[in-house]
Amino acid sequence: MDRGSALTSWEPRDPGLWGRGMRPWLPSWWVWPIAAAGIGALAASGLYFTPPGGTLAIWWPAAGVSVWFVLVNPPRRRPLALALVFAVTAGANLLSGRDPGFALGFGFANATEAFVVALLLGLGGGRFGLLTITHALRFLLAVAAGALVLGALVGATVQAVQGGDLLDAAVPAAASHAAAVLLLAPFALIPARAGDPFRWGEVAIQTAILALAILVVFRPGAYLPLAFLPFTVVTWAAFRFPMAIAFAQSLVAAVAVIALSFSGGGPFAAIGLSTTDLAITVEVFLMALATITVLMVAARNELRRATRTAATTTRLITGGFLESEVGLVIAERERGTSTVIWANDAARNLLSGELSPEGRWDGDIEAATQTALRGEAEQVHERGGTVIRLLANRVPDDPRRFAVQLVDVTSTVRMMQARTEAELERDAARTARIDLERQRDDFVATTSHELRTPITSLRGYTELLAESPRLPELERGWVEVVDRNARRLSELVEDLLTLGRARRAPVVQAAVETRDAADYLADVALTQRPAADAKDLSLHTAVAGPLPVRAVPRDVLRALGNLVSNALKFTPDGGEVRVSAVPDGREVIFRVADTGPGMTAETLSHAFERFYRAPDAERESTPGTGLGLAITRELAERNGGSVDLHSPAGGGLVAELRLPRDLAATQRTEAGTGLSPTRSGTLASSTTSAPR
């Protein structure tokens, strides 16, 4: 298993209680033989603390290392770690010459103790750490439970093998193991370094004082009842230094106390206790020393964590207030005078000129604040080009104090003003454009009406001149030129009038009628026959069944006539023009297709513009005003339809005029009443036409 996967599987379920800040360390493979050798060596050395004729050691450091090794391993490795503890401790007892029954029983007891401690600390999931006082108390209870279980197993083993008293063996064993576990196992429960500063110089001074206190109290020949003295120095380490240093000092102090006490020094030896009683007394002292250290370091860690959290929160809140662009003020008012207690930088900038060095607040903004405090809505104050929005409310439980929020909304107001001005300018421009278009349309309509009368008179006199038998041939040619141009001018005037009416006048519903598409095709074909005959063109019409069209008949005839006229005008001699009508859902499509040269993409993009004429039409002097397609589009749209052009790849041009279909009339026709059946026809004629 790789290191990363092990760490991932050991993530805590509740980081707030279990895993936050734990050291991400797992024993590698080479740690296991070292741990086995260490446990074995300590187990063997512990036998030297066994009183003469006894079976139990007065101190068992191997128990502490065993529990430490089990705790630093993840749960899935712990069964193997427990097996190692059992094998090593049992083997150490066998090698020391103890009875195999003792060796196996003691090995099982050691492994069971480590199992109980690990089990109780592992409840809830995740790796356990000494993060708070609650965790420290839980650790102490787990160690006590493990020691009691071990004492019971050791007592039972001694009773079974030697027939001794169970309590006489259980109590010393539980005490010696509890002391060892309390001093050594906490090294496995140290959270990750929090980064708290400490000075090695202070550590050296404190260590020297601790050593001096131990020598004063426990040196050979010293009998002063001052066993509590080292506790005060250990407390110094617990609150000032990292956990590892505090635990290490407690461990070293414990070893020193054991050595000095069994050398005859200190207050415990002065009492004249037996070896067993002295051992139990020293073990109780060690348990007290370890318990104080564990509780103190956990309390210190919890206090530091709470302090850091509070400091971080304070910095966030205070920093947010101080660096906020919103002005925040806390003030109090007494005897008609307002005094600012606290204000951030934004507020002081907005209140410049109203605050005295002593914090007295007087000015227009303060007056607006008092108005807001009287229950009125938010206030807006303008000063020197700066617009300030102000909100104020009283502080609960202290009617003299109030809080104020000041927001500089100058940029927002200016942006809104600029937007309003832009909208007004846009509306003015739109109105001016509409007015100009109206004036243009009025001018075109008025001018066209005024031109009608002289043009009509002009054409009338040219017709009279053309009919005169006394007119010479030369002058007759001049009259024909005048008549032809007068006719073109008349067509232009009519186109302008039609275009103006189509754009300005809405469709009058009374003028809308339902007519069959075949009727329109017949009328257009009849009207356009002379033009087709003049160029020897074939004009075909076809209608796919009765197709009732709902529109103004005059508009339909004019729009369709323009499309057919264009097709005839630009189709070469002997060509063909096909006009058809087909249904398409709710619409009827009038399709005009010719065999002319078609249009380029550039010409198609401008085809519906007013007065636009294709370059070919201009070059060939093809008659026309450039308004026919524009008029057709306007007529189609005012009747709810549309018109489109496309030029197939094989040549020619296809124009499609879409108009609303009368579906109700279609249903009546299908029922046997109404419009006429399908019509189709072919007209043939011949003439010539210049290309577009």
C-alpha positions as CSV (number, residue, x, y, z in Angstrom):
1,M,0.0,0.0,0.0
2,D,1.4,3.4,-0.9
3,R,1.6,6.2,1.6
4,G,-1.0,8.4,-0.1
5,S,-3.7,5.7,-0.1
6,A,-3.0,5.1,3.6
7,L,-3.5,8.7,4.4
8,T,-6.7,8.9,2.4
9,S,-8.2,6.0,4.2
10,W,-7.4,7.6,7.5
11,E,-9.3,10.8,6.9
12,P,-11.5,11.8,9.9
13,R,-15.3,11.7,9.7
14,D,-15.6,14.9,11.8
15,P,-12.6,17.1,11.2
16,G,-13.8,19.4,13.9
17,L,-13.3,16.7,16.6
18,W,-11.0,14.1,15.3
19,G,-8.7,14.6,12.4
20,R,-8.1,18.4,12.1
21,G,-4.4,19.2,12.6
22,M,-3.2,15.6,13.0
23,R,0.3,14.7,11.8
24,P,0.0,12.9,8.4
25,W,2.6,10.2,9.4
26,L,2.4,6.4,9.1
27,P,5.1,4.0,10.2
28,S,7.0,2.7,7.2
29,W,8.1,-0.9,7.0
30,W,11.5,-0.3,8.5
31,V,9.8,1.2,11.6
32,W,8.2,-2.2,12.5
33,P,11.5,-4.0,13.3
34,I,12.7,-1.0,15.2
35,A,9.5,-0.9,17.2
36,A,9.7,-4.7,17.9
37,A,13.3,-4.3,19.1
38,G,12.4,-1.3,21.3
39,I,9.4,-3.1,22.9
40,G,11.4,-6.2,23.5
41,A,14.3,-4.3,25.0
42,L,12.0,-2.3,27.3
43,A,10.2,-5.4,28.3
44,A,13.4,-7.1,29.2
45,S,14.7,-4.1,31.1
46,G,11.4,-3.9,32.9
47,L,12.1,-7.3,34.5
48,Y,15.0,-5.7,36.4
49,F,12.4,-3.6,38.2
50,T,10.8,-6.8,39.5
51,P,11.3,-7.1,43.3
52,P,13.3,-10.1,44.6
53,G,11.0,-13.1,44.7
54,G,8.2,-11.3,42.9
55,T,6.6,-11.9,39.5
56,L,5.6,-8.2,38.5
57,A,7.8,-5.3,37.6
58,I,7.3,-2.0,39.5
59,W,7.3,-0.1,36.2
60,W,6.6,-1.4,32.6
61,P,7.7,1.1,29.9
62,A,7.1,-1.5,27.2
63,A,3.4,-1.1,27.8
64,G,3.6,2.6,26.9
65,V,5.6,2.0,23.7
66,S,3.2,-0.8,22.7
67,V,0.1,1.4,23.0
68,W,2.0,4.2,21.2
69,F,2.9,1.9,18.3
70,V,-0.7,0.6,18.0
71,L,-2.1,4.1,18.0
72,V,0.2,5.5,15.3
73,N,-1.0,2.8,12.9
74,P,-4.3,3.1,11.0
75,P,-7.1,0.7,12.0
76,R,-6.5,-1.8,9.3
77,R,-2.9,-2.3,10.4
78,R,-3.7,-2.5,14.1
79,P,-4.4,-6.3,14.2
80,L,-0.9,-6.9,12.9
81,A,0.5,-4.4,15.4
82,L,-1.3,-6.1,18.3
83,A,0.1,-9.4,17.1
84,L,3.6,-7.9,17.2
85,V,3.0,-6.6,20.8
86,F,1.8,-10.1,21.9
87,A,4.7,-11.9,20.3
88,V,7.4,-9.5,21.5
89,T,6.3,-9.2,25.1
90,A,5.6,-12.9,25.4
91,G,9.0,-13.6,23.9
92,A,10.8,-11.2,26.2
93,N,9.2,-12.9,29.2
94,L,10.3,-16.3,27.9
95,L,13.9,-15.2,27.3
96,S,14.0,-13.8,30.8
97,G,13.4,-17.2,32.2
98,R,9.8,-16.9,33.2
99,D,7.3,-19.7,33.1
100,P,5.7,-20.2,29.6
101,G,2.3,-19.8,31.2
102,F,3.3,-16.4,32.6
103,A,4.9,-15.4,29.3
104,L,1.9,-16.2,27.2
105,G,-0.6,-14.7,29.8
106,F,1.4,-11.5,30.1
107,G,1.8,-11.1,26.4
108,F,-1.9,-11.6,25.9
109,A,-2.6,-9.0,28.6
110,N,-0.3,-6.5,27.0
111,A,-1.9,-6.9,23.6
112,T,-5.4,-6.7,25.2
113,E,-4.5,-3.5,27.0
114,A,-3.4,-1.8,23.8
115,F,-6.5,-3.1,22.0
116,V,-8.8,-1.6,24.6
117,V,-7.1,1.8,24.5
118,A,-7.2,1.9,20.7
119,L,-10.8,0.7,20.6
120,L,-12.1,3.4,23.0
121,L,-10.1,6.2,21.3
122,G,-11.2,5.1,17.9
123,L,-15.0,5.2,18.6
124,G,-16.5,7.8,16.2
125,G,-14.0,7.2,13.4
126,G,-10.9,9.0,12.4
127,R,-7.6,9.4,14.2
128,F,-7.7,10.6,17.8
129,G,-5.8,13.7,18.9
130,L,-5.4,15.7,22.1
131,L,-7.1,18.8,20.8
132,T,-9.4,19.7,23.7
133,I,-10.0,19.0,27.4
134,T,-12.7,16.6,26.3
135,H,-10.2,14.6,24.3
136,A,-7.8,14.6,27.2
137,L,-10.4,13.2,29.6
138,R,-11.4,10.6,27.0
139,F,-7.7,9.5,26.7
140,L,-7.4,9.2,30.5
141,L,-10.5,7.1,30.7
142,A,-9.3,4.8,27.9
143,V,-5.9,4.4,29.7
144,A,-7.7,3.6,32.9
145,A,-10.0,1.0,31.2
146,G,-7.0,-0.6,29.5
147,A,-5.1,-0.8,32.8
148,L,-8.0,-2.3,34.6
149,V,-8.4,-5.0,31.9
150,L,-4.7,-5.7,32.0
151,G,-4.7,-5.9,35.8
152,A,-7.5,-8.4,35.7
153,L,-5.8,-10.6,33.1
154,V,-2.4,-10.4,34.9
155,G,-4.1,-11.3,38.2
156,A,-5.9,-14.2,36.6
157,T,-2.7,-15.4,35.1
158,V,-0.8,-15.3,38.4
159,Q,-3.6,-17.0,40.2
160,A,-3.9,-19.7,37.5
161,V,-0.1,-20.4,37.3
162,Q,1.0,-19.8,40.9
163,G,-2.2,-19.8,42.9
164,G,-1.5,-16.3,44.3
165,D,-4.0,-13.6,45.2
166,L,-5.7,-11.9,42.2
167,L,-5.7,-8.4,43.7
168,D,-2.1,-8.6,44.9
169,A,-1.0,-9.1,41.3
170,A,-3.7,-7.0,39.6
171,V,-3.2,-3.7,41.4
172,P,0.6,-3.3,41.0
173,A,0.3,-4.4,37.3
174,A,-2.5,-1.9,36.5
175,A,-0.6,0.9,38.2
176,S,2.7,0.2,36.5
177,H,1.1,-0.1,33.1
178,A,-1.1,3.0,33.6
179,A,1.9,5.1,34.5
180,A,3.8,3.9,31.5
181,V,1.0,4.4,29.0
182,L,0.1,7.9,30.4
183,L,3.8,9.0,29.9
184,L,4.5,7.4,26.5
185,A,1.3,7.0,24.5
186,P,0.5,10.8,24.3
187,F,3.4,11.1,21.8
188,A,1.1,9.3,19.3
189,L,-1.7,11.8,19.9
190,I,0.1,15.1,19.3
191,P,-1.7,17.3,16.7
192,A,0.2,19.0,13.9
193,R,2.3,21.9,15.0
194,A,0.2,24.9,15.3
195,G,3.1,27.3,14.7
196,D,3.0,28.7,18.3
197,P,6.3,30.6,18.9
198,F,8.6,29.5,21.7
199,R,12.2,30.2,22.6
200,W,14.8,27.5,23.1
201,G,16.4,29.7,25.7
202,E,13.3,29.6,27.8
203,V,13.1,25.9,27.3
204,A,16.7,25.5,28.6
205,I,15.9,27.7,31.6
206,Q,12.7,25.8,32.4
207,T,14.4,22.4,32.0
208,A,17.2,23.5,34.4
209,I,14.7,24.6,37.0
210,L,12.8,21.3,36.6
211,A,16.0,19.3,37.1
212,L,16.8,21.5,40.2
213,A,13.4,20.9,41.6
214,I,13.6,17.1,41.2
215,L,17.1,17.1,42.8
216,V,15.9,19.2,45.7
217,V,12.9,17.0,46.4
218,F,14.2,13.5,45.4
219,R,17.9,13.5,46.0
220,P,19.3,10.9,48.4
221,G,19.1,12.2,51.9
222,A,16.3,14.7,51.1
223,Y,13.1,14.0,53.0
224,L,11.1,17.3,52.5
225,P,7.4,16.7,51.7
226,L,7.6,18.7,48.5
227,A,6.6,16.1,45.9
228,F,4.2,18.7,44.4
229,L,7.1,21.0,43.5
230,P,7.9,19.5,40.1
231,F,4.3,19.8,39.0
232,T,4.5,23.6,39.0
233,V,7.5,23.6,36.7
234,V,5.9,21.0,34.4
235,T,2.8,23.2,34.2
236,W,5.1,26.0,32.9
237,A,6.2,23.7,30.0
238,A,2.6,22.6,29.3
239,F,1.4,26.2,28.8
240,R,4.5,27.6,27.1
241,F,6.1,25.0,24.9
242,P,4.9,22.6,22.2
243,M,3.3,19.3,23.3
244,A,6.2,17.2,22.4
245,I,8.6,19.1,24.6
246,A,6.1,19.0,27.5
247,F,5.6,15.3,27.2
248,A,9.3,14.7,26.9
249,Q,10.0,16.6,30.1
250,S,7.4,14.7,31.9
251,L,8.9,11.4,30.7
252,V,12.4,12.4,31.7
253,A,11.2,13.7,35.1
254,A,9.4,10.4,35.7
255,V,12.5,8.3,35.0
256,A,14.5,10.5,37.3
257,V,11.9,10.3,40.1
258,I,11.9,6.5,39.8
259,A,15.7,6.2,39.9
260,L,16.1,8.6,42.8
261,S,13.2,7.1,44.8
262,F,14.5,3.6,44.5
263,S,18.0,4.9,45.5
264,G,16.5,5.9,48.8
265,G,15.9,9.6,48.1
266,G,12.8,11.7,48.3
267,P,9.8,11.8,50.6
268,F,8.4,8.4,49.5
269,A,11.5,6.5,50.6
270,A,11.6,8.4,53.9
271,I,8.3,6.9,55.0
272,G,9.9,3.5,55.2
273,L,7.5,1.8,52.8
274,S,7.9,-1.8,51.5
275,T,9.3,-2.2,48.0
276,T,5.8,-3.0,46.6
277,D,4.1,-0.1,48.4
278,L,6.9,2.3,47.3
279,A,6.5,1.2,43.7
280,I,2.7,1.8,43.9
281,T,3.3,5.2,45.5
282,V,5.8,6.2,42.9
283,E,3.5,5.0,40.1
284,V,0.6,7.0,41.5
285,F,3.0,10.1,41.5
286,L,3.9,9.3,37.9
287,M,0.2,9.0,36.9
288,A,-0.5,12.3,38.6
289,L,2.4,13.9,36.8
290,A,1.3,12.5,33.4
291,T,-2.4,13.4,34.0
292,I,-1.5,17.0,34.8
293,T,0.7,17.2,31.7
294,V,-2.0,15.8,29.4
295,L,-4.8,18.0,30.8
296,M,-2.6,21.1,30.7
297,V,-1.4,20.7,27.2
298,A,-4.9,19.8,25.9
299,A,-6.3,22.9,27.7
300,R,-3.6,25.0,26.3
301,N,-4.2,23.7,22.8
302,E,-7.9,24.3,23.1
303,L,-7.3,27.8,24.4
304,R,-4.9,28.6,21.6
305,R,-7.3,27.2,19.0
306,A,-10.2,29.3,20.4
307,T,-8.0,32.4,20.6
308,R,-6.8,31.9,16.9
309,T,-10.4,31.4,15.8
310,A,-11.6,34.5,17.7
311,A,-8.7,36.5,16.4
312,T,-9.3,35.4,12.8
313,T,-13.0,36.3,13.1
314,T,-12.2,39.6,14.7
315,R,-9.8,40.4,11.9
316,L,-12.3,39.4,9.3
317,I,-15.1,41.5,10.8
318,T,-13.0,44.5,11.7
319,G,-11.1,44.4,8.5
320,G,-14.4,44.2,6.6
321,F,-15.6,47.3,8.4
322,L,-12.4,49.2,8.2
323,E,-11.8,48.5,4.5
324,S,-15.4,48.7,3.5
325,E,-16.4,51.4,0.9
326,V,-19.5,51.9,3.0
327,G,-19.1,54.5,5.7
328,L,-19.9,53.1,9.2
329,V,-20.3,55.3,12.2
330,I,-21.2,54.6,15.8
331,A,-22.1,57.8,17.7
332,E,-24.0,58.9,20.8
333,R,-26.1,62.0,21.3
334,E,-26.3,63.7,24.7
335,R,-27.7,67.2,25.5
336,G,-28.2,68.0,21.8
337,T,-24.6,67.2,20.8
338,S,-23.5,64.2,18.8
339,T,-20.1,62.6,19.4
340,V,-18.6,59.9,17.2
341,I,-17.3,56.9,19.1
342,W,-16.0,54.9,16.2
343,A,-15.9,55.4,12.4
344,N,-14.1,53.6,9.6
345,D,-11.9,55.4,7.0
346,A,-14.8,55.7,4.5
347,A,-17.0,57.4,7.0
348,R,-14.3,59.9,8.1
349,N,-13.7,60.8,4.4
350,L,-17.4,61.4,3.9
351,L,-17.7,63.4,7.1
352,S,-14.7,65.6,6.5
353,G,-15.5,69.1,7.7
354,E,-18.2,67.9,10.2
355,L,-15.9,66.1,12.7
356,S,-13.8,68.0,15.2
357,P,-10.5,66.5,16.5
358,E,-12.4,65.6,19.7
359,G,-15.0,63.6,17.8
360,R,-17.8,66.2,18.0
361,W,-20.1,65.8,15.0
362,D,-22.1,68.8,13.7
363,G,-23.2,69.6,10.1
364,D,-25.8,68.8,7.4
365,I,-25.1,65.1,7.4
366,E,-25.6,64.9,11.2
367,A,-28.9,66.8,10.8
368,A,-30.0,64.3,8.1
369,T,-29.0,61.5,10.5
370,Q,-31.3,62.9,13.2
371,T,-34.1,63.2,10.7
372,A,-33.6,59.5,9.8
373,L,-33.6,58.5,13.5
374,R,-37.0,60.1,14.0
375,G,-38.5,57.3,11.9
376,E,-38.3,58.8,8.5
377,A,-37.1,56.9,5.4
378,E,-33.5,56.9,4.3
379,Q,-32.0,60.3,3.5
380,V,-30.1,61.4,0.4
381,H,-27.8,64.3,0.9
382,E,-25.7,66.2,-1.7
383,R,-22.6,68.2,-0.7
384,G,-20.0,69.6,-3.0
385,G,-21.0,67.4,-5.9
386,T,-21.0,64.2,-3.7
387,V,-24.3,62.4,-3.3
388,I,-24.6,60.4,0.0
389,R,-27.3,57.9,0.9
390,L,-27.8,57.7,4.6
391,L,-29.4,55.0,6.9
392,A,-29.5,55.3,10.7
393,N,-30.8,53.2,13.5
394,R,-30.5,53.3,17.3
395,V,-28.4,50.8,19.2
396,P,-30.5,48.4,21.3
397,D,-30.5,48.8,25.1
398,D,-28.7,52.2,24.8
399,P,-31.0,55.0,23.4
400,R,-28.2,57.5,23.4
401,R,-26.2,55.6,20.8
402,F,-26.9,55.1,17.2
403,A,-25.3,53.5,14.1
404,V,-25.1,55.2,10.7
405,Q,-24.4,53.8,7.3
406,L,-23.1,56.3,4.6
407,V,-22.9,55.2,1.0
408,D,-21.4,57.4,-1.7
409,V,-23.8,57.0,-4.6
410,T,-22.4,59.8,-6.7
411,S,-21.2,57.5,-9.5
412,T,-24.5,55.7,-9.5
413,V,-26.5,58.9,-9.7
414,R,-24.3,60.2,-12.5
415,M,-24.6,57.0,-14.4
416,M,-28.4,57.1,-14.1
417,Q,-28.4,60.7,-15.2
418,A,-26.2,59.9,-18.2
419,R,-28.5,57.0,-19.1
420,T,-31.6,59.2,-18.8
421,E,-30.0,61.9,-21.0
422,A,-29.0,59.3,-23.5
423,E,-32.5,57.9,-23.6
424,L,-33.9,61.4,-24.0
425,E,-31.5,62.1,-26.9
426,R,-32.3,58.8,-28.5
427,D,-36.1,59.5,-28.2
428,A,-35.5,63.0,-29.7
429,A,-33.5,61.5,-32.5
430,R,-36.2,58.9,-33.1
431,T,-38.9,61.6,-33.1
432,A,-36.9,63.8,-35.5
433,R,-36.4,60.9,-37.8
434,I,-40.1,60.0,-37.8
435,D,-40.9,63.6,-38.4
436,L,-38.4,63.8,-41.3
437,E,-39.9,60.6,-42.8
438,R,-43.4,62.0,-42.5
439,Q,-42.3,65.3,-44.1
440,R,-40.6,63.4,-46.9
441,D,-43.7,61.2,-47.5
442,D,-45.9,64.3,-47.4
443,F,-43.6,66.1,-49.9
444,V,-43.6,63.0,-52.2
445,A,-47.4,62.6,-52.0
446,T,-48.0,66.3,-52.5
447,T,-45.5,66.7,-55.4
448,S,-46.9,63.5,-57.1
449,H,-50.4,64.8,-56.9
450,E,-49.4,68.2,-58.2
451,L,-47.5,66.5,-61.1
452,R,-50.4,64.4,-62.2
453,T,-52.4,67.2,-63.8
454,P,-49.6,68.7,-66.0
455,I,-48.4,65.1,-67.0
456,T,-51.9,64.2,-68.0
457,S,-52.3,67.3,-70.1
458,L,-48.9,66.7,-71.6
459,R,-49.8,63.1,-72.6
460,G,-53.1,64.3,-74.0
461,Y,-51.6,66.8,-76.3
462,T,-48.9,64.4,-77.5
463,E,-51.7,61.9,-78.4
464,L,-53.5,64.7,-80.4
465,L,-50.3,65.6,-82.2
466,A,-49.6,62.0,-83.0
467,E,-53.0,61.6,-84.5
468,S,-52.7,64.7,-86.7
469,P,-52.2,63.8,-90.4
470,R,-50.4,67.0,-91.2
471,L,-47.5,66.2,-88.8
472,P,-44.3,65.6,-90.7
473,E,-42.3,62.4,-90.0
474,L,-39.5,64.1,-88.3
475,E,-41.7,66.0,-86.0
476,R,-43.7,62.8,-85.4
477,G,-40.6,61.2,-84.1
478,W,-40.1,64.0,-81.7
479,V,-43.6,63.7,-80.4
480,E,-43.1,60.0,-79.8
481,V,-40.1,60.7,-77.7
482,V,-42.0,63.3,-75.7
483,D,-44.9,60.8,-75.2
484,R,-42.6,58.0,-74.2
485,N,-40.9,60.1,-71.5
486,A,-44.2,61.5,-70.3
487,R,-45.5,58.0,-69.9
488,R,-42.4,57.1,-67.8
489,L,-42.9,60.2,-65.7
490,S,-46.5,59.2,-65.2
491,E,-45.5,55.7,-64.1
492,L,-43.0,57.1,-61.6
493,V,-45.6,59.4,-60.1
494,E,-48.1,56.5,-59.7
495,D,-45.4,54.3,-58.1
496,L,-44.6,57.1,-55.6
497,L,-48.2,57.5,-54.7
498,T,-48.7,53.8,-54.3
499,L,-45.6,53.4,-52.2
500,G,-46.6,56.2,-49.9
501,R,-50.1,54.8,-49.5
502,A,-48.7,51.3,-48.7
503,R,-46.4,52.6,-46.0
504,R,-48.7,55.1,-44.3
505,A,-52.2,53.8,-44.7
506,P,-53.2,50.8,-42.7
507,V,-55.3,48.1,-44.3
508,V,-59.0,48.8,-44.0
509,Q,-60.8,45.6,-43.0
510,A,-63.8,46.5,-45.2
511,A,-61.5,46.4,-48.2
512,V,-60.2,42.9,-47.5
513,E,-61.8,40.2,-49.6
514,T,-61.5,36.5,-50.1
515,R,-60.7,35.7,-53.7
516,D,-59.4,32.6,-55.4
517,A,-55.8,32.7,-56.5
518,A,-56.9,31.6,-60.0
519,D,-58.8,34.9,-60.4
520,Y,-55.7,36.9,-59.7
521,L,-53.6,34.9,-62.1
522,A,-56.2,35.3,-64.9
523,D,-56.4,39.1,-64.4
524,V,-52.6,39.4,-64.3
525,A,-52.2,37.2,-67.4
526,L,-54.8,39.2,-69.3
527,T,-53.1,42.5,-68.4
528,Q,-49.6,41.3,-69.2
529,R,-50.5,39.6,-72.5
530,P,-49.5,42.6,-74.8
531,A,-46.0,42.7,-73.2
532,A,-45.6,39.0,-73.6
533,D,-46.8,39.1,-77.2
534,A,-44.4,41.9,-78.0
535,K,-41.4,39.7,-77.0
536,D,-42.6,36.3,-78.3
537,L,-42.6,35.0,-74.7
538,S,-44.6,32.0,-73.4
539,L,-46.6,32.9,-70.3
540,H,-47.9,29.9,-68.3
541,T,-50.3,30.0,-65.3
542,A,-51.2,27.2,-63.0
543,V,-53.1,26.9,-59.8
544,A,-53.0,23.9,-57.5
545,G,-56.7,23.7,-56.7
546,P,-59.0,26.3,-55.1
547,L,-56.8,28.6,-53.0
548,P,-58.8,31.4,-51.3
549,V,-56.6,34.4,-50.6
550,R,-57.6,36.8,-47.8
551,A,-56.2,40.3,-48.8
552,V,-57.0,43.6,-50.5
553,P,-57.5,42.7,-54.2
554,R,-56.1,45.9,-55.5
555,D,-52.9,45.3,-53.5
556,V,-52.6,41.7,-54.7
557,L,-53.0,42.6,-58.3
558,R,-50.5,45.5,-58.1
559,A,-47.9,43.3,-56.3
560,L,-48.3,40.3,-58.5
561,G,-48.4,42.5,-61.6
562,N,-45.1,44.1,-60.7
563,L,-43.4,40.7,-60.3
564,V,-44.8,39.4,-63.7
565,S,-43.9,42.7,-65.4
566,N,-40.3,42.4,-64.2
567,A,-40.1,38.8,-65.4
568,L,-41.4,39.7,-68.8
569,K,-39.2,42.8,-69.0
570,F,-35.9,40.9,-68.2
571,T,-36.6,37.6,-70.0
572,P,-34.9,37.4,-73.5
573,D,-36.9,36.9,-76.7
574,G,-38.5,33.5,-77.0
575,G,-38.1,32.8,-73.3
576,E,-40.7,31.6,-70.8
577,V,-42.4,32.9,-67.7
578,R,-44.3,30.6,-65.4
579,V,-46.8,32.0,-62.8
580,S,-48.3,29.5,-60.3
581,A,-50.1,29.4,-57.0
582,V,-49.6,26.7,-54.4
583,P,-50.7,26.2,-50.8
584,D,-48.2,26.3,-47.9
585,G,-49.9,25.8,-44.5
586,R,-51.7,29.0,-43.6
587,E,-50.3,30.9,-46.7
588,V,-50.6,30.9,-50.5
589,I,-47.5,31.2,-52.5
590,F,-47.6,33.1,-55.8
591,R,-44.5,32.0,-57.6
592,V,-43.2,33.8,-60.7
593,A,-40.3,32.0,-62.5
594,D,-38.5,33.2,-65.7
595,T,-35.7,32.0,-67.9
596,G,-33.8,35.3,-67.8
597,P,-30.2,35.8,-66.7
598,G,-31.2,36.0,-63.0
599,M,-29.5,38.2,-60.4
600,T,-26.1,38.2,-58.7
601,A,-25.8,37.9,-54.9
602,E,-24.9,41.6,-54.8
603,T,-28.0,42.6,-56.8
604,L,-30.3,40.4,-54.7
605,S,-29.1,42.1,-51.5
606,H,-30.3,45.5,-52.8
607,A,-33.2,44.4,-54.9
608,F,-35.9,45.8,-52.5
609,E,-34.3,49.1,-52.0
610,R,-36.1,52.2,-53.4
611,F,-34.8,53.5,-56.8
612,Y,-32.2,50.7,-57.0
613,R,-31.6,49.4,-60.5
614,A,-29.2,46.6,-61.4
615,P,-26.0,47.6,-63.2
616,D,-27.1,45.6,-66.3
617,A,-30.5,47.3,-66.4
618,E,-28.8,50.7,-66.3
619,R,-26.3,49.7,-69.0
620,E,-29.0,48.3,-71.3
621,S,-31.4,51.2,-70.6
622,T,-34.1,48.8,-69.6
623,P,-37.2,50.9,-68.7
624,G,-38.1,51.2,-65.0
625,T,-38.0,53.4,-62.0
626,G,-36.5,51.0,-59.4
627,L,-39.6,51.2,-57.2
628,G,-41.5,48.1,-58.4
629,L,-40.0,45.6,-55.9
630,A,-40.1,48.1,-53.0
631,I,-43.8,48.7,-53.7
632,T,-44.4,44.9,-53.9
633,R,-42.8,44.3,-50.5
634,E,-44.8,47.2,-48.9
635,L,-48.1,45.8,-50.3
636,A,-47.3,42.3,-49.2
637,E,-46.4,43.3,-45.7
638,R,-49.4,45.5,-45.2
639,N,-51.6,42.5,-46.1
640,G,-49.7,40.2,-43.6
641,G,-47.5,38.6,-46.2
642,S,-44.0,38.7,-47.6
643,V,-42.0,38.6,-50.8
644,D,-38.6,37.0,-51.6
645,L,-36.3,36.5,-54.5
646,H,-33.8,33.8,-55.3
647,S,-31.8,33.0,-58.4
648,P,-31.4,29.2,-59.1
649,A,-28.0,27.9,-60.1
650,G,-29.3,26.9,-63.6
651,G,-30.3,30.5,-64.4
652,G,-33.4,32.6,-64.3
653,L,-35.1,34.2,-61.3
654,V,-37.9,33.0,-59.0
655,A,-40.0,35.5,-57.1
656,E,-42.3,34.3,-54.3
657,L,-45.2,36.3,-53.0
658,R,-46.7,34.9,-49.8
659,L,-50.2,36.0,-48.7
660,P,-52.6,34.8,-46.0
661,R,-54.8,31.9,-46.9
662,D,-58.5,31.9,-45.9
663,L,-58.7,28.5,-44.2
664,A,-62.4,28.7,-43.5
665,A,-63.2,29.3,-47.2
666,T,-60.9,26.3,-48.0
667,Q,-63.0,24.1,-45.7
668,R,-66.2,25.2,-47.3
669,T,-64.8,24.5,-50.7
670,E,-63.8,21.0,-49.7
671,A,-67.4,20.6,-48.4
672,G,-68.7,21.3,-52.0
673,T,-69.5,25.0,-52.0
674,G,-67.6,28.2,-52.6
675,L,-64.7,28.8,-54.9
676,S,-64.0,27.6,-58.4
677,P,-61.9,24.5,-59.2
678,T,-58.4,24.4,-60.5
679,R,-57.5,26.6,-63.4
680,S,-54.5,26.6,-65.7
681,G,-53.6,28.2,-69.0
682,T,-50.8,29.1,-71.5
683,L,-50.3,32.4,-73.3
684,A,-47.6,32.7,-76.0
685,S,-46.1,35.8,-77.6
686,S,-42.7,37.2,-78.6
687,T,-40.5,40.3,-78.1
688,T,-37.1,41.2,-76.8
689,S,-35.7,42.2,-73.5
690,A,-32.4,43.6,-72.2
691,P,-30.7,41.6,-69.4
692,R,-30.7,43.0,-65.9
